[in-house]
Amino acid sequence: MLLGSTAKMGTGTNVQKKLIAVHDLDIPWRPADLEQRAGRIIRQGNENKQVQIFRYVTKGTFDAYSYQTLENKQKFISQIMTSKTPA
């Protein structure tokens, strides 16, 4: 078992060979942070053929709104990066 924040388990941490599951207990503020979390486990060199990503959302809390905000940010960033209007 390995426990760490997005910042601590980010760039330079080479743990991808043995990871089998990641559990997101909070919602990051930046879309890149969510991508970094998934990229930590979905990576060439992982010895496990199947991996799982769990994201927890608590009913009746700010979580759903936070994920929606994160999605909107990603759409905006993608639109700027590709010079295309959102579909």
PyRosetta script that sets phi, psi and omega in degrees:
from pyrosetta import init, pose_from_sequence

init()
pose = pose_from_sequence("MLLGSTAKMGTGTNVQKKLIAVHDLDIPWRPADLEQRAGRIIRQGNENKQVQIFRYVTKGTFDAYSYQTLENKQKFISQIMTSKTPA")
pose.set_psi(1, 138.4)
pose.set_omega(1, 179.2)
pose.set_phi(2, -131.9)
pose.set_psi(2, 130.2)
pose.set_omega(2, -178.1)
pose.set_phi(3, -125.3)
pose.set_psi(3, 127.8)
pose.set_omega(3, 179.8)
pose.set_phi(4, -167.6)
pose.set_psi(4, 158.4)
pose.set_omega(4, 178.5)
pose.set_phi(5, -79.9)
pose.set_psi(5, 168.8)
pose.set_omega(5, 177.8)
pose.set_phi(6, -59.3)
pose.set_psi(6, -42.3)
pose.set_omega(6, -179.6)
pose.set_phi(7, -65.7)
pose.set_psi(7, -44.4)
pose.set_omega(7, -177.7)
pose.set_phi(8, -72.0)
pose.set_psi(8, -31.4)
pose.set_omega(8, -178.0)
pose.set_phi(9, -101.6)
pose.set_psi(9, 20.7)
pose.set_omega(9, -177.5)
pose.set_phi(10, -83.6)
pose.set_psi(10, -139.6)
pose.set_omega(10, -176.4)
pose.set_phi(11, -55.7)
pose.set_psi(11, 132.5)
pose.set_omega(11, 176.3)
pose.set_phi(12, 94.6)
pose.set_psi(12, -6.3)
pose.set_omega(12, 178.8)
pose.set_phi(13, -95.1)
pose.set_psi(13, 113.0)
pose.set_omega(13, -176.5)
pose.set_phi(14, -101.1)
pose.set_psi(14, 83.4)
pose.set_omega(14, 179.6)
pose.set_phi(15, -122.9)
pose.set_psi(15, 7.7)
pose.set_omega(15, -170.5)
pose.set_phi(16, -68.8)
pose.set_psi(16, -16.4)
pose.set_omega(16, -175.9)
pose.set_phi(17, -68.5)
pose.set_psi(17, -32.3)
pose.set_omega(17, -172.6)
pose.set_phi(18, -110.6)
pose.set_psi(18, -2.9)
pose.set_omega(18, -175.6)
pose.set_phi(19, -68.1)
pose.set_psi(19, 138.2)
pose.set_omega(19, 179.3)
pose.set_phi(20, -122.5)
pose.set_psi(20, -25.3)
pose.set_omega(20, 179.4)
pose.set_phi(21, -154.0)
pose.set_psi(21, 148.3)
pose.set_omega(21, 174.1)
pose.set_phi(22, -126.3)
pose.set_psi(22, 138.6)
pose.set_omega(22, -179.7)
pose.set_phi(23, -119.5)
pose.set_psi(23, 112.4)
pose.set_omega(23, 177.3)
pose.set_phi(24, -88.7)
pose.set_psi(24, 111.6)
pose.set_omega(24, -177.4)
pose.set_phi(25, -93.5)
pose.set_psi(25, -14.8)
pose.set_omega(25, 178.6)
pose.set_phi(26, -137.3)
pose.set_psi(26, 172.2)
pose.set_omega(26, -179.9)
pose.set_phi(27, -106.8)
pose.set_psi(27, 120.7)
pose.set_omega(27, 179.0)
pose.set_phi(28, -70.9)
pose.set_psi(28, 162.4)
pose.set_omega(28, -178.0)
pose.set_phi(29, -84.7)
pose.set_psi(29, -27.2)
pose.set_omega(29, -177.7)
pose.set_phi(30, -110.4)
pose.set_psi(30, 137.9)
pose.set_omega(30, 176.8)
pose.set_phi(31, -57.6)
pose.set_psi(31, -33.9)
pose.set_omega(31, 180.0)
pose.set_phi(32, -62.3)
pose.set_psi(32, -32.0)
pose.set_omega(32, 179.1)
pose.set_phi(33, -67.6)
pose.set_psi(33, -39.0)
pose.set_omega(33, 178.1)
pose.set_phi(34, -66.9)
pose.set_psi(34, -39.4)
pose.set_omega(34, 177.5)
pose.set_phi(35, -65.8)
pose.set_psi(35, -37.4)
pose.set_omega(35, 177.9)
pose.set_phi(36, -62.9)
pose.set_psi(36, -41.2)
pose.set_omega(36, 179.7)
pose.set_phi(37, -61.7)
pose.set_psi(37, -47.5)
pose.set_omega(37, -179.8)
pose.set_phi(38, -67.4)
pose.set_psi(38, -37.9)
pose.set_omega(38, -179.6)
pose.set_phi(39, -66.3)
pose.set_psi(39, -21.3)
pose.set_omega(39, 178.8)
pose.set_phi(40, -66.9)
pose.set_psi(40, -31.1)
pose.set_omega(40, -176.2)
pose.set_phi(41, -105.7)
pose.set_psi(41, -34.9)
pose.set_omega(41, 179.2)
pose.set_phi(42, -90.7)
pose.set_psi(42, 88.9)
pose.set_omega(42, -171.6)
pose.set_phi(43, -153.2)
pose.set_psi(43, 144.8)
pose.set_omega(43, 175.2)
pose.set_phi(44, -60.4)
pose.set_psi(44, 135.5)
pose.set_omega(44, -179.9)
pose.set_phi(45, 105.0)
pose.set_psi(45, -10.7)
pose.set_omega(45, 176.9)
pose.set_phi(46, -70.3)
pose.set_psi(46, 129.0)
pose.set_omega(46, -177.3)
pose.set_phi(47, -76.1)
pose.set_psi(47, -11.8)
pose.set_omega(47, 179.3)
pose.set_phi(48, -94.6)
pose.set_psi(48, 126.8)
pose.set_omega(48, -178.7)
pose.set_phi(49, -72.3)
pose.set_psi(49, -31.0)
pose.set_omega(49, 178.5)
pose.set_phi(50, -120.6)
pose.set_psi(50, 134.9)
pose.set_omega(50, 176.7)
pose.set_phi(51, -129.7)
pose.set_psi(51, 161.6)
pose.set_omega(51, -179.5)
pose.set_phi(52, -130.0)
pose.set_psi(52, 143.0)
pose.set_omega(52, 174.6)
pose.set_phi(53, -119.8)
pose.set_psi(53, 121.4)
pose.set_omega(53, 179.3)
pose.set_phi(54, -110.2)
pose.set_psi(54, 129.9)
pose.set_omega(54, 175.4)
pose.set_phi(55, -123.3)
pose.set_psi(55, 126.1)
pose.set_omega(55, -175.3)
pose.set_phi(56, -102.1)
pose.set_psi(56, 131.4)
pose.set_omega(56, 177.2)
pose.set_phi(57, -129.5)
pose.set_psi(57, 130.7)
pose.set_omega(57, -179.0)
pose.set_phi(58, -96.9)
pose.set_psi(58, 125.1)
pose.set_omega(58, -179.6)
pose.set_phi(59, -61.0)
pose.set_psi(59, 137.7)
pose.set_omega(59, 176.5)
pose.set_phi(60, 78.3)
pose.set_psi(60, 16.8)
pose.set_omega(60, 179.3)
pose.set_phi(61, -119.1)
pose.set_psi(61, -173.0)
pose.set_omega(61, -179.0)
pose.set_phi(62, -78.0)
pose.set_psi(62, -5.8)
pose.set_omega(62, -174.2)
pose.set_phi(63, -57.5)
pose.set_psi(63, -49.6)
pose.set_omega(63, -177.2)
pose.set_phi(64, -61.0)
pose.set_psi(64, -42.9)
pose.set_omega(64, 178.2)
pose.set_phi(65, -62.6)
pose.set_psi(65, -40.9)
pose.set_omega(65, -179.3)
pose.set_phi(66, -63.9)
pose.set_psi(66, -42.3)
pose.set_omega(66, 177.2)
pose.set_phi(67, -65.5)
pose.set_psi(67, -38.2)
pose.set_omega(67, 177.9)
pose.set_phi(68, -64.6)
pose.set_psi(68, -41.5)
pose.set_omega(68, 177.6)
pose.set_phi(69, -62.8)
pose.set_psi(69, -42.4)
pose.set_omega(69, 178.4)
pose.set_phi(70, -61.6)
pose.set_psi(70, -42.9)
pose.set_omega(70, 178.2)
pose.set_phi(71, -62.9)
pose.set_psi(71, -43.5)
pose.set_omega(71, 179.2)
pose.set_phi(72, -63.5)
pose.set_psi(72, -39.3)
pose.set_omega(72, 176.9)
pose.set_phi(73, -61.4)
pose.set_psi(73, -44.0)
pose.set_omega(73, -178.8)
pose.set_phi(74, -64.7)
pose.set_psi(74, -39.5)
pose.set_omega(74, 177.7)
pose.set_phi(75, -61.7)
pose.set_psi(75, -43.3)
pose.set_omega(75, 179.6)
pose.set_phi(76, -63.6)
pose.set_psi(76, -45.2)
pose.set_omega(76, 179.6)
pose.set_phi(77, -63.1)
pose.set_psi(77, -43.8)
pose.set_omega(77, 179.5)
pose.set_phi(78, -63.0)
pose.set_psi(78, -38.6)
pose.set_omega(78, 179.0)
pose.set_phi(79, -62.5)
pose.set_psi(79, -43.5)
pose.set_omega(79, 179.7)
pose.set_phi(80, -68.3)
pose.set_psi(80, -42.5)
pose.set_omega(80, -176.9)
pose.set_phi(81, -67.4)
pose.set_psi(81, -32.7)
pose.set_omega(81, -178.0)
pose.set_phi(82, -101.5)
pose.set_psi(82, -6.5)
pose.set_omega(82, -177.8)
pose.set_phi(83, 59.6)
pose.set_psi(83, 31.5)
pose.set_omega(83, 179.3)
pose.set_phi(84, -118.7)
pose.set_psi(84, 152.1)
pose.set_omega(84, 174.9)
pose.set_phi(85, -80.7)
pose.set_psi(85, 148.3)
pose.set_omega(85, 179.7)
pose.set_phi(86, -65.4)
pose.set_psi(86, 144.1)
pose.set_omega(86, -179.3)
pose.set_phi(87, -78.0)
pose.dump_pdb("model.pdb")
